[in-house]
Amino acid sequence: MKKYFRKTGENLFCSDFALEEASRHAPQFLKKLDEEVDFEELWHEKLLNSYKGGAELGASAYRPVLVFKMLFLSYLFQLSEREIERTVNDSICMKQFLGLGLMDKAPDHSTLTKFKNRILNYEVRTEEEVFHSIFADVVRLALERKVDLGYTQAIDSTHVIANVNTSKMAQEQKSAEKRDGPPKPPQDPDAVWGVKRVRTVKSTEGEKIKVNESYFGYKVHLSTSQTTPLVTSLETSPMSASDNKHFVSLVEADRLKGIGTALQTCYTADRAYDDGELHAWLNKWKYKDAIALKKWTKKEKAVEGRLPAKHTVYTTQEEYEEGLKKRYVVEQTNASLKSYHTLKRARYLGYTKMHLQALMSSTAHNLKILVKLWTGVALRSTTLPKAHVSLG
């Protein structure tokens, strides 16, 4: 049976001519992205599977890739779904990227909401993670095109603040306790409090005290390549999760993608990952170990001012030190995701949609890096005032 989608992209001859002329003066990033990555070929069937009857039933819908591209743009330019609707209607280069004609109206924000929910419901029924698969496809595309990821992978987590007013939440909790009634159900049932770090500060009396820096929300755990700073694997967890519990699964996810070579690849991470089991696991797979160590004796610290490696089965002192120097890449990637691709604060409520946000943010980051690498064209802030570029 034939699948019917809404007709888009049709222009009068004069409109086509005007569109081409105007686009010559517009930023070229989206045009280059469309030339380098065939969204339709890669993801049409994958997205179409989530539609009822494969889009053969009900009213004609927008092509699923068009809607996915529009959702992708909201992450690429750090815009809400309402904002991206308004922006697409005003943007020639975005309309071209989406395959819309000059006179076509962009899908509204509610279409994006239905699109997300349709895919997430499909994932629940089939246990197939569509958004995760798309993220992994981008990494595989980089490997197929021989992008040099180097031999150092840096692992770290970044916190994401829940889309909740915690002050109001605390006041409602106190009110419930005063009236001895049941507390109001949490606005985001999956978000929790967790300690990101412990800082040493001076009290008003001048004493040094340790203070927990806590956040209410989630963590996103990342494995990032050092040479080309792509996010190669990621996981999402509650804010209270221990970082080191996600180390092995991230490395294994890298291995499944063909990333990581015995006796060559070095994994580096901060002191939160200094765990005997993790060191033993890296030795088992013969990876080089540059996890920062928590403690050294005074004698060890005094040796030429260097931090000595303790796990040297497959790692030399020089490789350990070099790996530690490259750990900044994952911190830089975390900063890029937060500052430019919406990962500072949760857009939605609940773990499932938080994971979707992490995947879309990382996909936007990766494609931004790859387009710059392949074409030399960077994402610039000339398209939208909010859009910036980092890491290429």
C-alpha positions in Angstrom: 0.0 0.0 0.0 1.3 3.5 -0.9 2.3 5.7 2.0 0.9 9.3 1.8 2.7 12.2 3.3 2.0 15.8 3.2 3.3 17.5 0.1 6.1 20.0 0.9 8.9 21.6 -1.0 6.8 22.7 -4.0 7.5 26.3 -5.2 6.7 28.4 -8.2 9.6 28.9 -10.6 10.1 32.4 -9.3 10.1 31.2 -5.7 12.7 28.5 -6.5 14.9 31.2 -8.1 14.4 33.6 -5.2 15.2 30.8 -2.7 18.4 29.8 -4.4 19.6 33.4 -4.7 18.8 34.2 -1.1 20.4 31.1 0.2 23.7 32.0 -1.4 24.1 34.7 1.2 22.9 32.5 4.2 25.2 30.5 6.4 26.2 27.3 4.6 26.5 24.9 7.6 23.0 23.3 7.2 23.5 23.0 3.4 26.9 21.2 4.0 25.3 19.0 6.7 22.5 17.9 4.2 25.2 17.1 1.6 27.3 15.1 3.9 24.7 13.2 5.9 21.7 11.6 4.1 19.1 11.7 6.8 16.4 10.2 4.5 18.5 7.1 3.6 19.9 6.6 7.1 16.7 7.0 9.2 13.5 7.1 7.2 12.6 3.5 7.6 13.8 3.4 11.2 11.5 6.4 12.1 8.6 5.2 9.9 8.4 1.9 11.9 7.0 3.9 14.9 4.0 5.3 12.9 0.7 3.5 13.2 0.5 1.1 10.2 3.7 2.5 8.8 1.9 5.9 8.1 -0.7 4.1 5.9 -3.5 4.7 8.4 -5.1 8.0 9.4 -4.6 11.5 8.0 -1.5 12.2 6.0 1.5 13.1 8.1 4.7 15.0 7.6 7.6 12.8 6.5 9.2 11.5 9.7 12.7 12.6 8.7 11.4 16.2 8.2 10.0 16.2 11.8 13.2 14.6 13.1 15.3 17.2 11.4 13.3 19.9 13.0 13.7 18.4 16.4 17.4 18.1 15.7 17.6 21.8 14.8 16.1 22.7 18.2 19.1 20.9 19.9 21.7 22.2 17.4 20.7 25.8 18.0 19.5 25.4 21.7 16.0 26.5 21.0 12.7 25.3 22.6 10.3 23.4 20.4 8.1 26.5 20.3 11.0 28.7 19.3 12.2 26.4 16.6 8.7 26.5 15.0 8.9 30.3 14.8 12.5 30.3 13.7 12.0 27.8 10.8 9.1 29.9 9.5 11.6 32.9 9.3 14.7 31.0 8.1 15.4 30.3 4.4 18.4 27.9 5.1 16.3 26.0 7.7 13.4 25.6 5.2 15.9 24.3 2.6 17.4 21.9 5.1 13.9 20.5 6.0 12.8 20.3 2.4 10.1 22.9 2.9 9.0 25.3 0.2 9.2 29.0 0.6 5.5 29.2 1.2 5.3 26.0 3.4 4.5 26.4 7.1 6.7 24.6 9.5 5.3 21.7 11.6 4.0 23.2 14.9 5.5 22.4 18.2 2.7 20.0 19.1 3.8 17.9 16.1 7.2 17.5 17.6 5.7 16.5 20.9 3.5 13.8 19.2 6.6 12.7 17.2 8.7 12.1 20.4 5.8 10.4 22.2 5.1 8.1 19.2 8.8 7.0 19.1 9.1 6.6 22.9 5.9 4.5 23.0 7.2 2.4 20.1 10.5 1.8 22.1 8.5 0.6 25.1 6.6 -1.9 22.9 9.5 -3.2 20.9 12.5 -2.5 23.3 14.2 -0.9 20.3 15.9 2.4 21.2 15.4 4.5 18.1 17.1 7.7 19.3 20.0 5.7 20.7 20.3 3.9 17.4 20.5 7.2 15.5 23.2 8.5 17.9 25.2 5.3 17.3 24.7 5.6 13.5 26.5 9.0 13.6 29.4 7.4 15.4 29.6 4.5 13.0 29.4 7.0 10.1 32.5 8.7 11.5 34.3 5.4 11.7 33.3 4.3 8.2 34.7 7.6 6.8 38.0 7.0 8.6 37.7 9.8 11.1 40.7 9.7 13.4 39.5 9.2 17.0 43.0 8.6 18.3 43.9 6.1 21.1 42.7 8.0 24.1 39.1 7.9 25.4 38.1 10.2 28.3 35.2 9.3 30.6 33.3 11.6 32.9 29.8 12.6 33.9 27.9 15.9 33.8 24.9 16.9 35.9 21.7 18.1 34.4 19.3 20.1 36.6 15.7 18.9 36.6 13.0 21.0 35.1 11.6 21.6 38.6 11.3 24.6 40.9 13.1 23.0 43.9 12.2 26.0 46.2 8.5 25.5 45.5 8.9 21.8 45.9 10.4 22.3 49.4 7.7 24.7 50.4 5.0 22.2 49.3 6.7 19.5 51.3 6.7 21.7 54.5 3.1 22.6 54.0 2.2 18.9 53.7 4.1 18.2 56.9 2.3 21.0 58.8 -1.2 19.8 57.9 -0.1 16.2 58.4 -1.4 15.2 55.0 0.0 13.3 52.1 2.7 15.1 50.2 2.0 16.3 46.7 3.3 13.9 44.1 6.7 15.0 42.8 6.6 16.9 39.5 9.5 14.9 38.2 9.3 11.4 39.9 12.7 10.2 38.5 14.8 13.2 39.5 16.7 13.0 42.8 19.2 15.0 44.8 22.8 14.1 44.5 26.3 15.5 45.4 28.3 16.6 42.4 31.5 17.5 44.4 32.7 18.5 47.9 34.3 21.9 48.1 36.5 23.3 50.9 35.4 26.8 52.0 36.2 29.1 54.8 33.6 29.7 57.5 32.8 33.2 58.9 35.2 32.3 61.7 38.0 31.6 59.2 37.9 27.8 59.6 38.1 25.5 56.6 35.0 23.4 56.2 33.8 21.0 53.6 30.5 21.7 51.8 28.5 19.4 49.5 27.7 20.9 46.1 24.3 19.2 45.5 21.9 19.3 42.5 18.4 17.9 41.9 18.2 16.1 38.6 20.2 13.6 36.6 23.7 12.7 35.4 24.8 12.0 31.8 27.9 9.8 31.6 30.1 10.2 28.5 32.9 8.5 26.7 34.7 11.0 24.5 37.5 10.5 21.9 40.5 12.7 22.4 41.7 13.5 18.8 38.3 14.3 17.4 36.1 15.2 20.4 33.1 13.1 19.6 30.8 11.6 22.2 31.2 7.9 21.4 29.0 6.4 24.1 26.6 7.7 26.7 24.3 6.7 29.6 21.8 8.6 31.7 21.3 8.0 35.4 19.7 9.7 38.5 21.9 12.4 40.1 22.7 10.1 43.0 24.4 7.4 40.9 28.1 6.7 41.4 30.2 7.7 38.4 32.4 4.6 38.5 29.4 2.3 38.2 29.0 3.4 34.6 32.7 3.1 33.5 32.7 -0.5 32.3 29.4 -0.3 30.4 30.6 2.8 28.6 33.9 1.1 27.6 31.9 -2.0 26.4 29.6 0.3 24.4 32.7 1.7 22.7 34.0 -1.8 22.0 30.7 -2.8 20.3 31.2 0.2 17.9 34.8 -0.9 17.1 36.4 1.7 19.4 39.2 0.5 21.6 42.3 -1.6 20.7 44.2 -3.8 23.2 47.6 -2.5 24.1 46.9 0.8 22.3 43.8 2.5 23.6 44.1 4.4 26.9 41.1 5.2 29.1 41.4 8.2 31.3 39.1 9.6 34.0 39.2 11.6 37.2 39.7 10.4 40.8 36.0 9.4 41.2 36.8 6.4 39.0 39.8 5.2 41.0 38.4 1.8 41.9 40.4 -1.5 42.1 37.8 -3.4 40.1 38.0 -0.9 37.2 41.8 -1.1 37.1 41.6 -4.9 37.1 38.9 -4.7 34.3 41.2 -2.5 32.1 44.1 -4.9 32.7 41.8 -7.8 31.6 41.2 -6.2 28.3 44.8 -5.0 28.0 43.8 -1.3 27.8 46.2 1.4 29.0 45.1 2.8 32.4 45.2 6.6 33.0 42.6 6.9 35.7 43.7 9.5 38.2 44.6 8.0 41.5 43.2 9.3 44.8 46.2 8.9 47.1 50.0 8.8 47.1 52.4 8.5 50.0 54.5 11.6 50.8 57.5 9.7 49.5 55.8 8.9 46.2 54.7 12.5 45.7 58.2 13.7 46.3 59.7 11.8 43.4 60.6 14.6 41.0 57.1 16.2 41.6 55.5 13.5 39.5 52.3 11.5 40.2 53.4 7.9 39.9 51.3 5.3 38.1 50.4 2.3 40.2 48.7 0.1 37.6 51.6 -0.4 35.2 50.9 -3.9 33.8 50.2 -2.5 30.3 50.8 1.2 31.0 54.1 3.0 31.4 54.6 6.1 33.6 54.8 8.3 30.5 51.5 6.9 29.1 49.8 7.4 32.4 50.9 11.0 32.6 50.0 11.7 28.9 46.5 10.2 29.4 45.9 12.4 32.4 46.8 15.5 30.3 44.2 14.5 27.7 41.4 14.2 30.2 40.4 17.8 29.6 38.7 16.8 26.3 35.7 15.3 28.0 35.4 18.3 30.3 35.5 20.6 27.3 32.8 18.4 25.6 30.6 18.6 28.7 30.9 22.4 28.6 29.9 22.4 24.9 26.9 20.2 25.5 25.7 22.4 28.4 26.5 25.8 26.8 25.3 25.2 23.2 23.2 22.1 23.0 20.6 22.2 25.8 22.2 19.9 28.4 22.4 22.4 31.2 18.8 21.9 32.3 16.2 19.1 31.5 13.7 20.1 28.9 11.2 17.5 29.9 10.1 15.4 33.0 11.1 11.9 33.6 14.1 9.6 33.0 13.0 8.4 29.5 12.8 11.9 28.1 16.0 13.0 29.9 17.8 10.2 28.1 16.3 11.3 24.8 17.6 14.8 25.5 21.1 13.5 26.2 21.1 11.5 23.0 19.8 14.4 20.8 22.3 16.9 22.4 25.2 14.5 21.8 24.0 13.8 18.2 23.9 17.6 17.5 27.4 18.0 19.0 28.8 15.2 17.0 27.4 16.3 13.7 28.6 19.8 14.3 32.1 18.5 14.8 32.0 16.1 11.8 30.7 18.8 9.3 33.5 21.1 10.3 36.0 18.2 9.9 34.7 17.1 6.5 33.9 20.4 4.9 35.8 23.1 6.9 32.4 24.9 7.4 31.7 25.7 11.1 28.4 26.3 12.8 28.3 30.1 13.2 26.2 32.4 15.3 25.1 34.3 12.2 22.0 32.1 11.8 20.6 32.8 15.3 21.7 35.0 18.1 21.7 32.1 20.5 23.8 29.8 18.4 27.5 29.6 19.1 30.3 27.2 18.1 32.8 25.4 20.2 35.1 22.5 19.6 35.3 23.3 15.9 
